[in-house]
Amino acid sequence: IVVIPKSAAIDVQKADSATVIIFTLNQRGEIIGSGTGFFVTHKGHILTNAHVVSDEETDKIFILGQSIAEPTLARKIWLVPEHDLAVLLTELPTQIDPLQLMSGDVPKGAEVWALGYPGKQFSNMNIFGESYEEMDATLTNGIVSRVFEGTVVDGPERYPVIQHTAEISPGNSGGPLFDECGTVVGINTATTASERVNDTDYFAVGSAGILNLLEGRIVG
């Protein structure tokens, strides 16, 4: 049984409110992909992974979430493939408080939580007859296993990468990894699995590296 302290539970609620599911649609209006993102400014900027929104067939991007009951259009304003980072822009609902990013590295052993919309969640919703109007992000927790300098995708620059034990799966990409204060320490981005045993590792791009990229581009 995972017991979340009351102070942390309040932060989880805030993070849940600011976390959205992202759907990409082609010109025929068909959903061709999904992922997760989260609000980071009062102007409606959303961070996610580049691979969530970079499909060449993408014509429109819509978001939904706990605080966004109707599909809302978002537009892509900046893509950094070598850091697997994308910035979207939409109108921020008044009831949502943007999440803050940690400017330094999260310490090894720190407890962390991951929020997102894994693809398997839709199967679970169908099994239990849940309404899509009440869609809610999935929360998992774990600890930071290590922090190192590396690249999630091929690129010339190295940046902070967090290996952690909070379970993520396809669909979680672009979602926040946050600490007990509700501060985002990284963006969940990748998993690796051993071919011989059922053993999966989870990775996030560290927020310190993301802030360096955003500095001067997004005020606040």
Sequence and secondary structure as in RCSB ss.txt:
>XXXX:A:sequence
IVVIPKSAAIDVQKADSATVIIFTLNQRGEIIGSGTGFFVTHKGHILTNAHVVSDEETDKIFILGQSIAEPTLAR
KIWLVPEHDLAVLLTELPTQIDPLQLMSGDVPKGAEVWALGYPGKQFSNMNIFGESYEEMDATLTNGIVSRVFEG
TVVDGPERYPVIQHTAEISPGNSGGPLFDECGTVVGINTATTASERVNDTDYFAVGSAGILNLLEGRIVG
>XXXX:A:secstr
     HHHHHHHHHHHHHEEEEEEE TTS EEEEEEEEE STT EEEE HHHH  TT  EEEEEETTEEEEEEEE
EEEEEGGGTEEEEE    TT     B SS   TT EEEEEE  THHHHHHHHTT  GGG   EEEEEEEEEEEEE
 SSS S  EEEEEE S   TT TT EEE TTS EEEEEEEEEE SSSS EEEEEEEHHHHHHHHTTTS  
